[in-house]
């Protein structure tokens, strides 16, 4: 009975890795939206501290949205490209190792013994998986990689840009739709509520405290908004802009 349970856990490894990968993408999306909310809100609130004119606020906001989305996409593309190159290198190295002479089943069985399987069960699993797909069996057991699930930098860049744009939409609407005298207060409230939500979602995905995460991100967002608004107001009062 124990061996059967161990076998079940072993064959669930790829599924576990797939779920972890999806959670990482979801967490990255939440963080991208959070960046869009904070960075664009800080820009438009800072400009609103100087002027109540819709034109300057819209221009600065759009520049922040476009620049931020491109920056996020580029950063994610570079990061995931490096990760992909590393994964390809590991897969290529494993393929070369398997092409050389040696008892590869024994090495695979040793990897499964380290995961908790008995020697007999580990050897059985290693033999059967090697007969099915030797390369993938070694990638799963030793590197926790799936040859068909190598990260795509283009997908990562697109997801990052889209999540940033969705997050940036909130402060843009909050600063442009209300009357001039209510723009900054409405933006402050809308942004802080949204940040509390993204903080809670991020903590829920990561299994942390939603309250602590929300408080941290709200305090950080409030500090950014207060700083840019204060700077804008002082520059406007001094006649610099």
C-alpha positions in Angstrom: 0.0 0.0 0.0 2.9 2.4 0.9 4.6 1.7 -2.5 1.3 2.4 -4.3 1.0 5.8 -2.6 4.6 6.6 -3.4 4.1 5.7 -7.0 1.0 8.0 -7.1 3.0 10.9 -5.7 5.8 10.3 -8.2 3.6 10.3 -11.2 1.9 13.5 -9.9 5.2 15.4 -10.1 4.7 16.8 -13.6 1.2 17.9 -12.6 2.5 19.6 -9.5 5.1 21.4 -11.6 2.5 22.5 -14.1 0.3 24.0 -11.3 3.3 25.8 -9.8 4.1 27.3 -13.2 0.6 28.6 -13.6 0.6 30.1 -10.1 3.8 31.8 -10.9 2.3 33.3 -14.1 -0.8 34.4 -12.1 1.4 36.0 -9.4 3.4 37.8 -12.1 0.1 39.1 -13.6 -1.0 40.5 -10.2 2.4 42.2 -9.7 2.3 43.6 -13.2 -1.2 45.1 -12.5 0.1 46.4 -9.2 3.0 48.2 -11.0 0.6 49.7 -13.5 -1.6 51.0 -10.8 1.1 52.6 -8.7 3.4 54.0 -11.3 0.7 55.6 -13.5 -1.2 56.9 -10.5 2.0 58.5 -9.1 2.6 60.3 -12.4 -0.9 61.6 -13.0 -1.3 62.6 -9.3 2.0 64.4 -9.5 0.9 66.4 -12.6 -2.4 67.1 -10.9 -0.5 68.7 -8.1 0.7 71.3 -10.7 -2.3 71.8 -12.8 -6.0 70.8 -13.1 -5.8 70.9 -16.9 -7.0 67.7 -18.5 -4.5 68.0 -21.4 -1.3 67.8 -19.4 -2.7 65.1 -17.1 -3.8 63.0 -20.1 -0.5 63.5 -21.9 1.6 62.5 -18.9 -0.6 59.6 -18.0 -0.5 58.2 -21.6 3.3 58.6 -21.6 3.5 56.7 -18.3 1.1 53.9 -19.6 3.0 53.4 -22.9 6.5 53.7 -21.4 5.6 51.5 -18.5 4.0 48.8 -20.5 7.0 48.6 -22.9 9.4 48.6 -20.0 7.6 45.8 -18.3 7.4 43.8 -21.5 11.1 44.3 -22.3 12.2 43.4 -18.8 10.1 40.3 -18.8 11.3 39.3 -22.2 14.9 39.6 -21.2 14.4 37.8 -18.0 12.5 34.9 -19.4 14.8 34.7 -22.4 17.7 34.1 -20.0 15.6 31.5 -18.2 14.7 29.8 -21.5 18.4 29.7 -22.6 19.3 28.1 -19.3 16.5 25.5 -19.6 17.6 24.6 -23.2 21.2 24.3 -22.0 20.1 21.9 -19.2 18.0 19.9 -21.6 20.9 19.7 -24.1 23.3 18.7 -21.4 21.0 15.9 -20.2 20.5 14.7 -23.8 24.3 14.5 -24.2 24.7 12.6 -20.9 22.0 10.1 -22.0 23.8 9.6 -25.3 26.9 8.5 -23.6 27.5 5.0 -22.3 26.4 4.1 -18.8 23.6 2.8 -16.6 21.2 5.7 -16.8 18.4 3.7 -15.2 20.5 3.3 -12.0 21.0 7.1 -11.9 17.3 7.7 -12.4 16.4 5.2 -9.7 18.8 6.9 -7.3 16.9 10.2 -7.9 13.6 8.5 -7.0 15.1 7.0 -3.9 16.0 10.5 -2.8 12.3 11.5 -3.3 11.3 8.7 -0.8 10.6 5.6 -2.9 11.9 2.3 -1.8 14.8 0.8 -3.8 12.6 -1.7 -5.5 9.9 0.8 -6.4 12.4 3.4 -7.5 14.0 0.9 -9.9 10.7 -0.2 -11.2 9.6 3.4 -11.9 12.9 4.3 -13.4 12.8 1.3 -15.8 9.2 1.9 -16.9 9.6 5.7 -17.4 12.9 5.2 -19.3 11.2 2.8 -21.6 8.5 5.4 -22.3 10.6 8.5 -22.6 14.1 8.4 -21.1 15.0 12.1 -21.6 11.8 13.3 -20.1 12.0 10.9 -17.2 15.4 12.3 -16.3 14.3 15.9 -16.8 11.4 15.4 -14.5 13.2 13.5 -11.7 16.5 15.4 -11.7 15.8 18.9 -13.0 12.0 19.2 -12.5 11.8 20.3 -16.2 9.4 19.4 -19.0 10.8 19.6 -22.5 7.5 20.8 -23.8 7.0 23.5 -21.2 10.0 25.7 -21.7 9.1 29.3 -20.9 8.2 31.5 -23.8 9.7 35.1 -23.6 7.1 36.4 -26.0 4.2 35.1 -23.9 5.8 36.5 -20.8 6.3 39.9 -22.4 2.7 40.0 -23.6 1.3 38.9 -20.3 3.4 41.5 -18.4 2.4 44.3 -20.8 -1.3 43.4 -20.7 -1.4 43.2 -16.9 0.3 46.5 -16.6 -2.1 48.1 -19.0 -5.1 46.8 -17.1 -3.7 48.1 -13.9 -2.9 51.5 -15.4 -6.5 51.8 -16.7 -7.8 52.4 -13.1 -5.8 55.6 -12.2 -6.3 57.0 -15.7 -10.1 56.8 -15.4 -10.0 57.9 -11.7 -8.0 61.1 -12.6 -9.9 62.0 -15.8 -13.6 61.3 -15.1 -14.3 63.2 -11.9 -14.6 67.0 -11.7 -11.3 68.9 -11.4 -11.6 69.5 -7.7 -12.3 65.8 -6.9 -9.7 64.2 -9.2 -6.9 63.7 -6.6 -9.1 62.5 -3.7 -11.0 60.1 -6.0 -7.7 58.8 -7.5 -6.2 58.3 -4.0 -9.2 56.3 -2.8 -9.5 54.2 -6.0 -5.8 53.4 -6.1 -5.5 52.4 -2.5 -8.6 50.2 -2.6 -7.3 48.5 -5.8 -3.8 48.0 -4.2 -5.5 46.4 -1.1 -7.2 44.0 -3.5 -4.1 43.1 -5.5 -2.1 42.7 -2.3 -4.7 40.3 -0.9 -4.8 38.3 -4.2 -1.0 38.1 -4.3 -0.9 36.8 -0.7 -3.7 34.3 -1.4 -1.7 32.9 -4.4 1.5 32.7 -2.3 -0.2 31.4 0.8 0.7 34.4 3.0 -1.2 36.8 5.2 -3.7 38.8 3.1 -3.9 41.5 5.8 -0.2 42.0 6.0 0.3 42.0 2.3 -2.5 44.5 1.7 -1.2 46.8 4.4 2.3 46.8 3.0 1.2 47.5 -0.6 -1.3 50.2 0.5 1.3 52.0 2.6 3.8 51.9 -0.2 1.2 53.1 -2.7 0.1 55.9 -0.4 3.7 57.0 0.1 4.3 57.1 -3.7 1.1 59.2 -4.3 1.8 61.5 -1.4 5.4 62.1 -2.5 4.6 62.8 -6.2 1.6 65.0 -5.3 3.6 67.0 -2.8 6.5 67.5 -5.3 4.0 68.6 -8.0 2.3 71.0 -5.7 5.6 72.6 -4.5 6.8 73.0 -8.1 3.6 74.5 -9.1 3.6 76.9 -6.1 7.2 77.9 -6.9 6.3 78.7 -10.4 8.9 76.2 -11.8 6.3 74.6 -14.0 
